[in-house]
Amino acid sequence: MEQRVVTLFHHSLEATMNAGEILAPLIAEASEMVVHTLLAESKVLLCGNGVSGALAQSFCSQLTGGFQRERPGLPAMALNSDGVSMGTVAQNHGSADTFAHPVRALGQPGDLLVIISSDGRDSNLVQAMRAARDRDMGILALTGGDGGDCAALIDTHDIELRVPSDVAAEVHQVHLLTIFCLCDLIDSSLFGGYED
């Protein structure tokens, strides 16, 4: 069993390094996208399902509550953190609209929608992206595998950070590190300097 643990760590490191080499320039570009949104006095709406939903909440908490330094909160909202509203929307409009409905209600032109999905196949995320497009919002998608249906909705003004793995656990771990990288770059851009 110990050897299995060592093997899993090795696979994890390999997946992380492969993704880092591919995604580094896109992560830097995505951080600029978020900074541009915030400097324009717009907000960031985030969503995901399951583990990806937990990552969306984590990203949101890093934006609103601070990352590794004391700073003012940044305007962000995780759409999947309100179970009552999600349940009401699902009951009244269908589960595919659980994120699209609040995007239509809260999203404004210039806002940014961040979707997180290990495979890009969630119909409620696809619908949220369509709603964001209708509201003239930017889209940042953290995906994995082939990007699924979400990848097909990315246009030239959007950014997709696609982890080159079909293994959900590897995609989630790279998404978490990507979120930490984004938070570091966002804080450095808005509040100065890189901290080692």
N, CA and C of each residue as an Amber inpcrd file, in Angstrom:
protein
   588
   0.8100000  -1.1930000   0.0000000   0.0000000   0.0000000   0.0000000
   0.8580000   1.2630000   0.0000000   1.9840000   1.1980000   0.7020000
   2.8480000   2.3790000   0.7270000   3.3530000   2.7070000  -0.6730000
   3.6920000   1.6830000  -1.4400000   4.1800000   1.9170000  -2.7990000
   3.0920000   2.5770000  -3.6430000   1.8340000   2.1950000  -3.4320000
   0.7170000   2.8100000  -4.1620000   0.6470000   4.3020000  -3.8500000
   0.8470000   4.6600000  -2.5820000   0.8480000   6.0700000  -2.1870000
   1.9750000   6.8210000  -2.9110000   3.1600000   6.2360000  -2.9230000
   4.3010000   6.8580000  -3.6100000   3.9840000   7.0220000  -5.0960000
   3.3920000   5.9950000  -5.6950000   3.0270000   6.0620000  -7.1180000
   2.0200000   7.1830000  -7.3650000   1.0270000   7.3030000  -6.4910000
   0.0370000   8.3810000  -6.6510000   0.6870000   9.7590000  -6.5470000
   1.6330000   9.9140000  -5.6280000   2.3530000  11.1870000  -5.5150000
   3.1430000  11.4720000  -6.7940000   3.7760000  10.4620000  -7.3440000
   4.5450000  10.6470000  -8.5800000   3.6280000  11.0610000  -9.7310000
   2.4870000  10.3940000  -9.8530000   1.5210000  10.7600000 -10.9060000
   1.0360000  12.1950000 -10.7060000   0.8110000  12.5560000  -9.4610000
   0.3590000  13.9080000  -9.1380000   1.3940000  14.9570000  -9.5610000
   2.6460000  14.6950000  -9.2050000   3.7140000  15.6310000  -9.5690000
   3.8570000  15.7430000 -11.0870000   3.7840000  14.6160000 -11.7650000
   3.9080000  14.6120000 -13.2260000   2.7640000  15.3970000 -13.8710000
   1.5430000  15.1610000 -13.4110000   0.3910000  15.8770000 -13.9620000
   0.5080000  17.3750000 -13.7070000   0.9540000  17.7410000 -12.5140000
   1.0970000  19.1500000 -12.1600000   2.1660000  19.8240000 -13.0080000
   3.3010000  19.1880000 -13.1840000   4.3940000  19.7730000 -13.9790000
   3.9930000  19.9010000 -15.4450000   3.3580000  18.8640000 -15.9970000
   2.9120000  18.9350000 -17.3940000   1.9410000  20.0830000 -17.5920000
   0.9810000  20.2030000 -16.6930000  -0.0190000  21.2730000 -16.8030000
   0.6350000  22.6360000 -16.6240000   1.5590000  22.7420000 -15.6720000
   2.2170000  24.0260000 -15.4130000   2.9500000  24.5590000 -16.6270000
   3.6370000  23.6800000 -17.3380000   4.3680000  24.1140000 -18.5350000
   3.4260000  24.5850000 -19.6270000   2.2930000  23.9170000 -19.7570000
   1.3250000  24.2830000 -20.7970000   0.5210000  25.5230000 -20.4050000
   0.1140000  25.6090000 -19.1410000  -0.8510000  26.6250000 -18.7210000
  -0.2420000  27.9350000 -18.2280000   1.0500000  27.9710000 -17.9300000
   1.6500000  29.1690000 -17.3290000   1.2970000  30.4580000 -18.0680000
   1.4670000  30.5470000 -19.3970000   1.1340000  31.8110000 -20.0530000
  -0.3650000  32.1280000 -20.0110000  -1.1910000  31.0970000 -20.0600000
  -2.6410000  31.3160000 -20.0040000  -3.0940000  31.7270000 -18.6070000
  -2.4460000  31.1830000 -17.5720000  -2.7820000  31.5890000 -16.2070000
  -2.4280000  33.0620000 -16.0110000  -1.2800000  33.4830000 -16.5250000
  -0.9040000  34.9000000 -16.4370000  -1.9320000  35.7680000 -17.1660000
  -2.3520000  35.3350000 -18.3440000  -3.3560000  36.0760000 -19.1140000
  -4.6950000  36.0990000 -18.3730000  -5.0630000  34.9830000 -17.7670000
  -6.3250000  34.9120000 -17.0190000  -6.2910000  35.8440000 -15.8150000
  -5.1430000  35.9410000 -15.1450000  -5.0490000  36.8540000 -14.0040000
  -5.2510000  38.2950000 -14.4590000  -4.7180000  38.6350000 -15.6290000
  -4.9260000  39.9820000 -16.1780000  -6.3980000  40.2130000 -16.5020000
  -7.0840000  39.1700000 -16.9620000  -8.5120000  39.2660000 -17.2500000
  -9.2990000  39.5860000 -15.9760000  -8.9730000  38.8990000 -14.8890000
  -9.6510000  39.1500000 -13.6250000  -9.3320000  40.5520000 -13.1190000
  -8.0690000  40.9430000 -13.1790000  -7.6600000  42.2770000 -12.7270000
  -8.3850000  43.3530000 -13.5350000  -8.4540000  43.1870000 -14.8480000
  -9.1620000  44.1480000 -15.7040000 -10.6250000  44.2640000 -15.2720000
 -11.2510000  43.1280000 -14.9960000 -12.6430000  43.1210000 -14.5450000
 -12.7890000  43.9180000 -13.2580000 -11.9130000  43.6640000 -12.3110000
 -12.0080000  44.3270000 -11.0080000 -11.6950000  45.8160000 -11.0940000
 -10.7130000  46.1900000 -11.8990000 -10.3790000  47.6060000 -12.0530000
 -11.4840000  48.3880000 -12.7540000 -12.2980000  47.6920000 -13.5260000
 -13.4440000  48.3280000 -14.1860000 -14.6550000  48.3870000 -13.2520000
 -14.4360000  48.0650000 -11.9760000 -15.4870000  48.0600000 -10.9490000
 -16.6060000  47.0790000 -11.2660000 -16.2290000  45.9790000 -11.8960000
 -17.1550000  44.8870000 -12.1620000 -16.8620000  43.7620000 -11.1740000
 -17.6370000  42.6860000 -11.2570000 -17.4970000  41.6030000 -10.2830000
 -17.2350000  40.2720000 -10.9650000 -16.8570000  39.3010000 -10.1380000
 -16.5700000  37.9500000 -10.5970000 -17.6340000  37.0140000 -10.0140000
 -18.3260000  36.2870000 -10.8950000 -19.2750000  35.2580000 -10.4860000
 -18.6430000  33.9050000 -10.7800000 -18.6960000  32.9760000  -9.8300000
 -18.0400000  31.6800000  -9.9700000 -19.0350000  30.5540000  -9.7440000
 -18.8170000  29.4270000 -10.4360000 -19.6730000  28.2690000 -10.2160000
 -18.9880000  26.9820000 -10.6410000 -19.4650000  25.9000000 -10.0580000
 -18.9950000  24.5650000 -10.3630000 -19.8600000  23.5700000  -9.6170000
 -19.7140000  22.3060000  -9.9220000 -20.4920000  21.2410000  -9.2930000
 -19.5680000  20.3040000  -8.5270000 -20.0430000  19.7810000  -7.4070000
 -19.2620000  18.8140000  -6.6460000 -17.9360000  19.3840000  -6.1790000
 -16.8530000  18.6550000  -6.4130000 -15.5250000  19.1240000  -6.0160000
 -15.1970000  20.4380000  -6.7090000 -15.6010000  20.5780000  -7.9620000
 -15.3650000  21.8380000  -8.6860000 -16.1390000  22.9820000  -8.0540000
 -17.3020000  22.6810000  -7.4780000 -18.0570000  23.7020000  -6.7470000
 -17.3040000  24.1440000  -5.5010000 -16.6750000  23.1870000  -4.8100000
 -15.8710000  23.5330000  -3.6430000 -14.6830000  24.4050000  -4.0560000
 -14.0990000  24.1080000  -5.2100000 -12.9930000  24.9370000  -5.7120000
 -13.4770000  26.3410000  -6.0670000 -14.6870000  26.4470000  -6.6370000
 -15.2560000  27.7670000  -6.9430000 -15.4510000  28.5600000  -5.6530000
 -15.9390000  27.9060000  -4.6110000 -16.1070000  28.5760000  -3.3250000
 -14.7660000  28.9850000  -2.7330000 -13.7630000  28.1300000  -2.8760000
 -12.4280000  28.4560000  -2.3750000 -11.8650000  29.6760000  -3.1000000
 -11.9750000  29.6850000  -4.4250000 -11.4900000  30.8250000  -5.2100000
 -12.2030000  32.0940000  -4.7630000 -13.5160000  32.0100000  -4.6090000
 -14.2960000  33.1620000  -4.1740000 -13.8280000  33.6580000  -2.8080000
 -13.6170000  32.7380000  -1.8820000 -13.1950000  33.1390000  -0.5380000
 -11.8210000  33.7980000  -0.5560000 -10.9480000  33.3480000  -1.4620000
  -9.6200000  33.9740000  -1.5750000  -9.7460000  35.4020000  -2.1190000
 -10.7160000  35.6070000  -3.0250000 -10.9240000  36.9460000  -3.5800000
 -11.5660000  37.8760000  -2.5560000 -12.6110000  37.4070000  -1.9050000
 -13.3430000  38.2840000  -0.9820000 -12.6570000  38.4220000   0.3700000
 -11.9990000  37.3570000   0.8290000 -11.4280000  37.3720000   2.1670000
  -9.9400000  37.5960000   2.2450000  -9.2620000  37.5400000   1.1190000
  -7.8150000  37.7180000   1.1060000  -7.0980000  36.4110000   0.8450000
  -5.9220000  36.5220000   0.2720000  -5.1420000  35.3320000  -0.0660000
  -4.0290000  35.1640000   0.9520000  -2.8670000  35.7350000   0.7050000
  -1.7400000  35.5510000   1.6310000  -1.2840000  36.8550000   2.2510000
  -2.0960000  37.8830000   2.1340000  -1.7450000  39.1640000   2.7300000
  -3.0200000  39.8950000   3.1240000  -2.8680000  40.8470000   3.9950000
  -3.9960000  41.6840000   4.3870000  -4.2920000  42.6530000   3.2480000
  -5.5460000  42.6630000   2.8160000  -5.9570000  43.5650000   1.7450000
  -7.4720000  43.6800000   1.7550000  -8.0140000  44.6810000   1.0550000
  -9.4760000  44.7880000   0.9790000 -10.0600000  43.6020000   0.2060000
 -11.3100000  43.2790000   0.5220000 -11.9970000  42.2230000  -0.2130000
 -12.2950000  42.6530000  -1.6380000 -12.3670000  41.6820000  -2.5200000
 -12.6540000  41.9400000  -3.9300000 -14.0540000  41.3940000  -4.2480000
 -14.7910000  42.0630000  -5.1370000 -16.1870000  41.6730000  -5.3990000
 -16.3090000  40.3680000  -6.1820000 -16.7180000  39.3230000  -5.4830000
 -16.8720000  38.0010000  -6.0880000 -17.9950000  37.2630000  -5.3660000
 -18.6540000  36.3480000  -6.0940000 -19.7270000  35.5550000  -5.5170000
 -19.7220000  34.1690000  -6.1270000 -19.7240000  33.1500000  -5.2560000
 -19.8360000  31.7650000  -5.7130000 -21.3160000  31.4140000  -5.8100000
 -21.7990000  31.1840000  -7.0090000 -23.2210000  30.9460000  -7.2360000
 -23.6890000  29.6170000  -6.6690000 -22.7710000  28.6860000  -6.4510000
 -23.1470000  27.3690000  -5.9360000 -23.1370000  27.3030000  -4.4130000
 -22.9230000  28.4290000  -3.7330000 -22.8420000  28.3970000  -2.2690000
 -24.2020000  28.5770000  -1.5950000 -25.2370000  28.8880000  -2.3650000
 -26.5690000  29.1060000  -1.8000000 -27.4860000  27.9600000  -2.2200000
 -27.5220000  26.9220000  -1.4010000 -28.2970000  25.7320000  -1.7250000
 -29.7860000  25.9910000  -1.8640000 -30.3230000  26.8980000  -1.0620000
 -31.7560000  27.1930000  -1.1320000 -32.1030000  27.8110000  -2.4840000
 -31.3190000  28.7890000  -2.9050000 -31.5850000  29.4210000  -4.2090000
 -31.4000000  28.4290000  -5.3520000 -30.3520000  27.6070000  -5.2610000
 -30.1330000  26.6080000  -6.3140000 -31.3070000  25.6420000  -6.3880000
 -31.8040000  25.2130000  -5.2260000 -32.9360000  24.3050000  -5.2000000
 -34.2010000  24.9240000  -5.7560000 -34.4270000  26.1900000  -5.4270000
 -35.6050000  26.8950000  -5.9370000 -35.5430000  27.0410000  -7.4460000
 -34.3810000  27.4290000  -7.9570000 -34.2250000  27.5690000  -9.4080000
 -34.4140000  26.2160000 -10.0850000 -33.8200000  25.1650000  -9.5340000
 -33.9530000  23.8270000 -10.1290000 -35.4140000  23.3860000 -10.1450000
 -36.1260000  23.6650000  -9.0580000 -37.5340000  23.2680000  -8.9760000
 -38.3990000  24.0670000  -9.9530000 -38.1370000  25.3590000 -10.0520000
 -38.9900000  26.2300000 -10.8690000 -38.5870000  26.3080000 -12.3340000
 -37.2950000  26.1120000 -12.6200000 -36.8070000  26.3220000 -13.9870000
 -36.0580000  25.1290000 -14.5580000 -35.7550000  24.1290000 -13.7510000
 -34.9970000  22.9680000 -14.2050000 -33.5460000  23.0470000 -13.7600000
 -32.9390000  21.8850000 -13.5490000 -31.5740000  21.8440000 -13.0170000
 -30.5370000  22.4300000 -13.9700000 -30.8090000  22.4290000 -15.2630000
 -29.8500000  23.0080000 -16.2160000 -29.7270000  24.5200000 -16.0350000
 -30.6970000  25.1410000 -15.3660000 -30.6870000  26.5910000 -15.1690000
 -30.1620000  27.0180000 -13.7980000 -29.6490000  26.0950000 -12.9860000
 -29.2700000  26.4490000 -11.6200000 -28.2470000  27.5810000 -11.5450000
 -27.3850000  27.7060000 -12.5520000 -26.4260000  28.8110000 -12.5640000
 -26.8100000  29.8850000 -13.5750000 -27.4640000  29.5170000 -14.6530000
 -27.8480000  30.4970000 -15.6760000 -28.8140000  31.5270000 -15.1120000
 -29.7560000  31.0740000 -14.2930000 -30.7540000  31.9910000 -13.7360000
 -30.0930000  33.0940000 -12.8860000 -29.2050000  32.7480000 -11.9130000
 -28.5470000  33.8230000 -11.1700000 -27.5760000  34.6450000 -12.0160000
 -26.9870000  34.0510000 -13.0510000 -26.1350000  34.8490000 -13.9430000
 -26.9860000  35.9240000 -14.6140000 -28.1830000  35.5410000 -15.0640000
 -29.0690000  36.5360000 -15.6820000 -29.5240000  37.5890000 -14.6730000
 -29.7280000  37.1720000 -13.4190000 -30.2070000  38.1000000 -12.3970000
 -29.1130000  39.0380000 -11.8840000 -27.9030000  38.5430000 -11.7560000
 -26.8270000  39.3100000 -11.1210000 -25.7750000  39.8370000 -12.0830000
 -25.5990000  39.1720000 -13.2090000 -24.5290000  39.5300000 -14.1370000
 -24.8180000  40.8200000 -14.8800000 -23.7740000  41.5950000 -15.0410000
 -23.8480000  42.8550000 -15.7820000 -22.7670000  42.8550000 -16.8590000
 -22.9510000  43.6310000 -17.9200000 -21.8880000  43.7370000 -18.9180000
 -20.5630000  44.1160000 -18.2460000 -19.5200000  43.4140000 -18.6190000
 -18.2020000  43.6680000 -18.0460000 -17.8510000  42.7620000 -16.8820000
 -18.8510000  42.1040000 -16.2870000 -18.5710000  41.1320000 -15.2310000
 -17.8830000  39.9130000 -15.8360000 -17.3550000  39.0620000 -14.9750000
 -16.6460000  37.8620000 -15.4100000 -17.2860000  36.6320000 -14.7780000
 -17.5860000  35.6370000 -15.5950000 -18.0500000  34.3460000 -15.1030000
 -16.8780000  33.3760000 -15.1160000 -16.6310000  32.7450000 -13.9650000
 -15.6160000  31.7050000 -13.8610000 -16.3450000  30.3880000 -13.6440000
 -16.1650000  29.4510000 -14.5790000 -16.7450000  28.1160000 -14.3950000
 -15.5980000  27.1360000 -14.1690000 -15.8520000  26.1780000 -13.2830000
 -14.8470000  25.1710000 -12.9730000 -15.4840000  23.8000000 -13.1550000
 -14.8490000  22.9670000 -13.9880000 -15.3730000  21.6340000 -14.2690000
 -14.2180000  20.7170000 -14.6540000 -14.2100000  19.5150000 -14.1060000
 -13.1190000  18.5900000 -14.4290000 -13.2060000  18.0690000 -15.8530000
 -14.4160000  18.1120000 -16.4650000 -14.5420000  17.6010000 -17.8360000
 -15.2930000  18.5220000 -18.7910000 -15.9120000  19.5990000 -18.2900000
 -16.5990000  20.5490000 -19.1590000 -17.9100000  20.0500000 -19.7310000
 -18.4920000  19.0370000 -19.1070000 -19.7070000  18.4410000 -19.6570000
 -20.9830000  18.7580000 -18.8750000 -20.9130000  19.5860000 -17.8610000
 -22.0760000  19.8840000 -17.0300000 -23.0350000  20.8270000 -17.7580000
 -24.2670000  20.3820000 -17.9400000 -25.2350000  21.1910000 -18.6960000
 -25.5340000  22.5100000 -17.9930000 -25.5060000  22.5310000 -16.6530000
 -25.7960000  23.7950000 -15.9730000 -24.6620000  24.8060000 -16.1420000
 -23.4470000  24.3390000 -16.3420000 -22.3350000  25.2580000 -16.6190000
 -22.4030000  25.7660000 -18.0550000 -22.7800000  24.8970000 -18.9690000
 -22.9620000  25.3140000 -20.3700000 -24.0250000  26.4030000 -20.4460000
 -25.1390000  26.1950000 -19.7430000 -26.2160000  27.1940000 -19.7570000
 -25.7690000  28.4920000 -19.0910000 -24.9650000  28.3940000 -18.0370000
 -24.4390000  29.5950000 -17.3880000 -23.5540000  30.3850000 -18.3510000
 -22.7430000  29.6650000 -19.1340000 -21.8880000  30.3350000 -20.1110000
 -22.7290000  31.0430000 -21.1680000 -23.7970000  30.4090000 -21.6100000
 -24.6890000  31.0500000 -22.5920000 -25.3420000  32.2900000 -21.9980000
 -25.7610000  32.1940000 -20.7370000 -26.3660000  33.3530000 -20.0740000
 -25.3510000  34.4840000 -19.9350000 -24.1110000  34.1400000 -19.6100000
 -23.0600000  35.1550000 -19.4930000 -22.8170000  35.8280000 -20.8420000
 -22.8220000  35.0480000 -21.8920000 -22.6440000  35.6060000 -23.2360000
 -23.7770000  36.5960000 -23.5390000 -25.0150000  36.2160000 -23.1900000
 -26.1640000  37.0990000 -23.4040000 -26.0590000  38.3850000 -22.5950000
 -25.3880000  38.3330000 -21.4450000 -25.2260000  39.5060000 -20.5750000
 -23.9530000  40.2880000 -20.9030000 -23.2430000  39.9010000 -21.9570000
 -22.0050000  40.5760000 -22.3720000 -20.9300000  40.5000000 -21.2780000
 -20.8100000  39.3030000 -20.6870000 -19.8060000  39.0520000 -19.6630000
 -18.6490000  38.2620000 -20.2670000 -17.4810000  38.4030000 -19.6820000
 -16.3550000  37.5720000 -20.0560000 -16.4800000  36.2110000 -19.3940000
 -15.7470000  35.2300000 -19.9270000 -15.7830000  33.8780000 -19.3740000
 -14.3640000  33.3540000 -19.2010000 -14.1080000  32.8330000 -18.0060000
 -12.8760000  32.1110000 -17.7040000 -13.2910000  30.7030000 -17.3070000
 -12.8420000  29.7090000 -18.0610000 -13.2310000  28.3210000 -17.8130000
 -12.0180000  27.5040000 -17.3950000 -12.1050000  26.8570000 -16.2360000
 -11.1040000  25.8940000 -15.7940000 -11.6980000  24.5210000 -16.0720000
 -11.0960000  23.7950000 -17.0130000 -11.6330000  22.5130000 -17.4440000
 -10.5280000  21.4560000 -17.4370000 -10.8730000  20.2760000 -17.9040000
  -9.9090000  19.2020000 -18.0500000 -10.2970000  18.3150000 -19.2130000
  -9.4840000  17.3070000 -19.4830000  -9.7610000  16.3860000 -20.5850000
  -9.7900000  17.1100000 -21.9120000 -10.8890000  16.9300000 -22.6620000
 -11.0210000  17.6210000 -23.9540000 -11.8050000  18.9260000 -23.8320000
 -12.1510000  19.3160000 -22.6160000 -12.8790000  20.5650000 -22.3870000
 -14.3760000  20.4310000 -22.5210000 -14.8380000  19.3180000 -23.0940000
 -16.2690000  19.0480000 -23.2110000 -17.0460000  20.1320000 -23.9310000
 -18.3220000  20.2330000 -23.6100000 -19.2080000  21.2080000 -24.2420000
 -18.8310000  22.6420000 -23.8850000 -18.2400000  22.8330000 -22.7150000
 -17.8350000  24.1830000 -22.3040000 -16.7780000  24.7510000 -23.2520000
 -15.8530000  23.9100000 -23.7020000 -14.7810000  24.3720000 -24.5880000
 -15.3430000  24.9240000 -25.8980000 -16.4410000  24.3400000 -26.3610000
 -17.0420000  24.7850000 -27.6220000 -17.6200000  26.1900000 -27.5190000
 -17.8770000  26.6680000 -26.2990000 -18.4750000  27.9920000 -26.1180000
 -17.4500000  29.0940000 -25.8800000 -16.1870000  28.7280000 -25.8020000
 -15.1310000  29.7220000 -25.5830000 -14.8960000  30.4800000 -26.8840000
 -14.9160000  31.8240000 -26.8010000 -14.5980000  32.6010000 -28.0010000
 -13.3000000  33.3780000 -27.7810000 -12.9730000  34.2350000 -28.6950000
 -11.6650000  34.9040000 -28.6770000 -11.4720000  35.8300000 -27.4830000
 -12.5540000  36.2670000 -26.8490000 -12.4380000  37.1650000 -25.6970000
 -12.3870000  36.4020000 -24.3740000 -12.5770000  35.0900000 -24.4350000
 -12.6070000  34.2590000 -23.2420000 -11.2820000  33.5120000 -23.1020000
 -11.1060000  32.8760000 -21.9490000  -9.9150000  32.0720000 -21.7060000
 -10.3390000  30.7260000 -21.1320000  -9.7630000  29.6620000 -21.6700000
  -9.9520000  28.3300000 -21.1090000  -8.6090000  27.8340000 -20.5860000
  -8.5960000  27.4230000 -19.3210000  -7.4290000  26.8050000 -18.7070000
  -7.7440000  25.3150000 -18.6000000  -7.3370000  24.5670000 -19.6280000
  -7.6790000  23.1440000 -19.7290000  -6.5150000  22.2810000 -19.2620000
  -6.7300000  21.5040000 -18.2170000  -5.7220000  20.5900000 -17.6870000
  -5.6460000  19.3810000 -18.6180000  -4.4440000  19.0490000 -19.0990000
  -4.3100000  17.9330000 -20.0430000  -4.3360000  16.5760000 -19.3430000
  -5.4930000  16.2510000 -18.7640000  -5.6560000  14.9620000 -18.0860000
  -7.1350000  14.5990000 -18.0870000  -7.4070000  13.2970000 -18.1770000
  -8.7740000  12.7920000 -18.0600000  -9.0550000  12.2430000 -16.6690000
  -8.0830000  12.3120000 -15.7880000  -8.2350000  11.8050000 -14.4290000
  -8.7550000  12.9400000 -13.5490000  -9.9860000  12.8000000 -13.0560000
 -10.6370000  13.8860000 -12.3130000  -9.7940000  14.3700000 -11.1340000
  -9.1960000  13.4610000 -10.3770000  -8.3980000  13.8620000  -9.2110000
  -7.2090000  14.7270000  -9.6300000  -6.5590000  14.3850000 -10.7320000
  -5.4340000  15.1870000 -11.2200000  -5.9160000  16.5600000 -11.6830000
  -7.0500000  16.5950000 -12.3620000  -7.6010000  17.8800000 -12.8300000
  -7.9220000  18.7650000 -11.6230000  -8.5580000  18.2010000 -10.6020000
  -8.9110000  18.9920000  -9.4190000  -7.6730000  19.5550000  -8.7320000
  -6.6160000  18.7340000  -8.5990000  -5.4230000  19.2310000  -7.9140000
  -4.7570000  20.3470000  -8.7130000  -4.7470000  20.2260000 -10.0360000
  -4.1590000  21.2840000 -10.8520000  -5.0470000  22.5290000 -10.8110000
  -6.3650000  22.3490000 -10.7840000  -7.2650000  23.5020000 -10.6580000
  -6.9920000  24.2540000  -9.3500000  -6.7930000  23.5270000  -8.2520000
  -6.5160000  24.1940000  -6.9830000  -5.2200000  24.9980000  -7.0530000
  -4.1710000  24.4120000  -7.6050000  -2.9120000  25.1440000  -7.7450000
  -3.0810000  26.3260000  -8.7030000  -3.8630000  26.1500000  -9.7580000
  -4.1380000  27.2470000 -10.6890000  -4.8210000  28.4010000  -9.9690000
  -5.7850000  28.0830000  -9.1120000  -6.4780000  29.1130000  -8.3360000
  -5.4940000  29.8550000  -7.4410000  -4.5870000  29.1280000  -6.7870000
  -3.5890000  29.7810000  -5.9520000  -2.6800000  30.6890000  -6.7830000
  -2.2860000  30.2280000  -7.9750000  -1.4620000  31.0570000  -8.8630000
  -2.2160000  32.3180000  -9.2720000  -3.4920000  32.1520000  -9.6490000
  -4.3050000  33.3070000 -10.0360000  -4.4040000  34.3070000  -8.8880000
  -4.6650000  33.8160000  -7.6840000  -4.7880000  34.7090000  -6.5300000
  -3.4970000  35.4690000  -6.2660000  -2.3810000  34.7840000  -6.3680000
  -1.0850000  35.4300000  -6.1670000  -0.8590000  36.5320000  -7.2000000
  -1.1320000  36.2190000  -8.4670000  -0.9110000  37.2070000  -9.5310000
  -1.8910000  38.3680000  -9.4290000  -3.1350000  38.0800000  -9.0880000
  -4.1430000  39.1340000  -8.9310000  -3.7390000  40.0790000  -7.8000000
  -3.3900000  39.5140000  -6.6460000  -2.9800000  40.3510000  -5.5170000
  -1.7510000  41.1780000  -5.8610000  -0.7930000  40.5680000  -6.5320000
   0.4290000  41.2890000  -6.8900000   0.1300000  42.4270000  -7.8550000
  -0.7650000  42.1820000  -8.8150000  -1.1120000  43.2310000  -9.7780000
  -1.8600000  44.3760000  -9.1190000  -2.7780000  44.0490000  -8.2310000
  -3.6150000  45.0920000  -7.6200000  -2.9660000  45.7860000  -6.4390000
  -2.1200000  45.0560000  -5.6870000  -1.6210000  45.5910000  -4.4370000
  -0.1100000  45.6360000  -4.3650000   0.5870000  45.2530000  -5.4670000
   2.0210000  45.4260000  -5.5660000   2.8480000  44.2430000  -5.1180000
   3.9500000  44.0490000  -5.8750000   5.0100000  43.1160000  -5.5220000
   4.6310000  41.6530000  -5.4430000   5.6000000  40.8230000  -5.7010000
   5.4740000  39.3850000  -5.5320000   6.1240000  39.0120000  -4.2230000
   5.4420000  38.2010000  -3.4450000   6.0140000  37.7470000  -2.1740000
   6.5490000  36.3370000  -2.3680000   7.7480000  36.1030000  -1.9340000
   8.3390000  34.7620000  -2.0380000   7.9830000  33.9230000  -0.8420000
